[in-house]
Amino acid sequence: MKPSHHRSGGFRNSNPDIVIGNFPWYEMVWRGLRGDFTPLAKPEGGYDGFARDWSMPVDRARLAARRIEPVVTWLGHVTVLLQVAGLNILTDPTLAGFAGPYGRYGAPRMVPAPLMPHELPPIDLVLVSHNHYDHLCDATIAGLIAAGQQPSILVPLGLKAWFDARDIGPVTELDWWDSVDVPTRVAGAHLRIHFTPSQHWSRRTPFDTNATLWGGFMLEWHRRGAQPWRFLFPGDTGYSGDFKRIRERLGPVDFLAVPIGAYLPRDFMKAMHANPADAVQILLDLEAKQAMGVHWGTFRLTQEAFDQPPRDLAVALRERGLRPDAVWLLRHGETRAIPLASG
């Protein structure tokens, strides 16, 4: 029997009443003309000031070392380098100057990428959450391959064909709740990677709306004598009941890379993009011990100012009685070690 999120010619959300992507062309033109996809105000100090305040030089020596215990580096937007169990894992590689075709068109990048594709350490695994230009970047993938990188790539159902057309592999497609085991560089340890549901949509051309699946990745690091350590990268998502189901099926999360930006205007973005209050609820639903904010402060995508998500996040955390650093806000290029729970 076909899963309920499969439909003829494509896919839908867990809640079938939430249909995203079927926007008439004239609505998109109208919204663009009225400024729905441009910040209503510049950040305090302007974009140059924001880039200075929210960037730092990459510690290249630190990235060059293979790490056993988890270390995370934010490369902007949704591109996260997770180093764990001796592996280098890259989420949604998007390092180009624009979030659009060939990295030359579309939403401009307002904070320079901390690294270019050829400057990355050896990447073992690339995780692609869905087929949107600010998550699957032609120029960044081409740059990785041109630099001699040969990572394994995990993608949602339907997206392998994009890589096949470019003779890039190996690529494995996953449906929601599918899992694969990945060997690590540590004896007696392995990673189990689950593809998890999210509330979103996909499109790369006017003719392929929701033809490929979307979702997130739960990584479980299994090691001798310890409980699994879990990292969740949910990709793009609006708030939904998916996160309570993820917690029920896979267990609590140790570290969460949660989207906190691209949420205004709310009437258009709510179903597809979590705002900071939604992000805090996602953290609570997953019983996440620690999170970092992603999907903000990089590309000029939506109405909120670049420095608005941190302010809204602080309010949301305070209203839920959570500590101010329950969601880390890393600077572009910043690396942090993720503490492992004791005991």
WONORZI-V465763 format. One record per residue. RES is the residue in one letter. PSI is psi in degrees with one decimal (NA if undefined). Layout:
BEGIN
RES_PSI, RES_PSI
END
This chain:
BEGIN
M_136.1, K_134.9, P_151.6, S_-23.5, H_-2.6, H_140.8, R_169.8, S_118.4, G_7.7, G_-142.6, F_164.9, R_173.4, N_165.4, S_-42.4, N_106.2, P_-13.3, D_-16.6, I_97.6, V_120.2, I_142.0, G_-13.3, N_49.4, F_128.6, P_146.9, W_-35.2, Y_-28.2, E_-42.2, M_-39.4, V_-46.1, W_-45.2, R_-39.4, G_-41.7, L_-33.2, R_-5.0, G_22.1, D_-20.7, F_23.6, T_134.2, P_140.1, L_-20.6, A_153.2, K_156.0, P_156.4, E_126.7, G_0.3, G_175.8, Y_-36.0, D_-41.0, G_-40.7, F_-45.2, A_-39.1, R_-44.5, D_-30.7, W_27.0, S_156.5, M_154.9, P_141.4, V_137.3, D_88.3, R_-35.5, A_-38.0, R_-40.2, L_-27.2, A_-19.3, A_135.3, R_126.9, R_139.4, I_-57.3, E_149.0, P_136.1, V_139.1, V_140.6, T_129.5, W_122.0, L_13.8, G_147.3, H_-115.0, V_10.8, T_109.8, V_131.7, L_110.7, L_124.4, Q_116.8, V_145.1, A_30.0, G_5.5, L_150.4, N_116.7, I_128.3, L_129.0, T_138.8, D_69.7, P_114.3, T_91.0, L_7.8, A_173.1, G_-14.2, F_146.2, A_88.0, G_-174.6, P_126.8, Y_15.7, G_19.9, R_-15.3, Y_164.4, G_-146.4, A_125.0, P_146.0, R_124.8, M_-13.8, V_120.7, P_145.3, A_135.1, P_-28.9, L_150.1, M_160.4, P_-38.6, H_-10.3, E_-4.0, L_150.5, P_170.4, P_123.4, I_124.6, D_-33.2, L_132.3, V_131.6, L_122.0, V_120.6, S_-32.1, H_172.7, N_71.8, H_151.7, Y_-26.8, D_10.6, H_-33.6, L_100.0, C_118.4, D_-49.9, A_-38.8, T_-43.9, I_-43.8, A_-38.7, G_-38.8, L_-47.3, I_-40.1, A_-27.8, A_1.7, G_7.5, Q_142.7, Q_60.2, P_156.1, S_145.7, I_130.5, L_131.8, V_163.2, P_164.8, L_136.4, G_-13.2, L_-10.5, K_-33.2, A_-33.1, W_-41.9, F_-38.8, D_-39.6, A_-21.2, R_7.5, D_44.5, I_132.9, G_179.5, P_144.5, V_133.6, T_127.7, E_144.3, L_142.8, D_166.0, W_133.8, W_-1.5, D_155.0, S_153.8, V_150.2, D_137.6, V_124.4, P_150.4, T_-177.6, R_16.0, V_128.1, A_135.2, G_13.9, A_150.8, H_163.3, L_132.8, R_125.7, I_123.3, H_139.8, F_121.5, T_153.3, P_153.6, S_170.5, Q_101.6, H_-147.2, W_178.3, S_148.6, R_139.4, R_-24.7, T_171.0, P_-6.5, F_6.8, D_31.9, T_122.8, N_24.3, A_-20.2, T_153.1, L_167.3, W_162.1, G_-162.9, G_178.9, F_124.5, M_121.7, L_125.4, E_117.8, W_109.6, H_124.3, R_157.9, R_135.8, G_18.1, A_154.3, Q_152.0, P_140.7, W_129.4, R_131.5, F_133.1, L_124.5, F_103.3, P_-1.6, G_-157.1, D_143.2, T_145.3, G_170.1, Y_138.2, S_175.2, G_-2.7, D_-34.0, F_-34.4, K_-36.9, R_-39.0, I_-45.2, R_-43.0, E_-39.5, R_-34.6, L_-12.3, G_171.1, P_156.2, V_137.0, D_-39.0, F_132.0, L_127.8, A_94.7, V_134.0, P_135.5, I_2.9, G_-179.3, A_54.3, Y_1.6, L_145.6, P_141.0, R_-32.9, D_-27.4, F_-37.4, M_-18.6, K_-45.4, A_-28.3, M_-22.5, H_122.3, A_141.1, N_176.5, P_-37.3, A_-40.7, D_-41.1, A_-40.8, V_-38.6, Q_-37.7, I_-44.6, L_-44.4, L_-42.4, D_-36.9, L_-6.2, E_42.6, A_133.5, K_-34.0, Q_150.4, A_165.2, M_146.4, G_135.3, V_177.6, H_45.1, W_159.0, G_24.2, T_-60.8, F_147.2, R_93.3, L_-36.4, T_-173.1, Q_-31.2, E_146.5, A_155.0, F_-30.6, D_9.8, Q_-40.7, P_-43.3, P_-37.8, R_-45.1, D_-34.5, L_-42.7, A_-41.2, V_-45.1, A_-41.8, L_-42.3, R_-41.6, E_-28.4, R_5.2, G_27.1, L_155.3, R_150.0, P_-28.3, D_20.7, A_-26.5, V_108.4, W_141.8, L_96.2, L_153.9, R_155.3, H_122.9, G_-6.5, E_142.2, T_135.0, R_141.3, A_141.4, I_113.8, P_137.0, L_143.2, A_138.7, S_154.2, G_NA
END
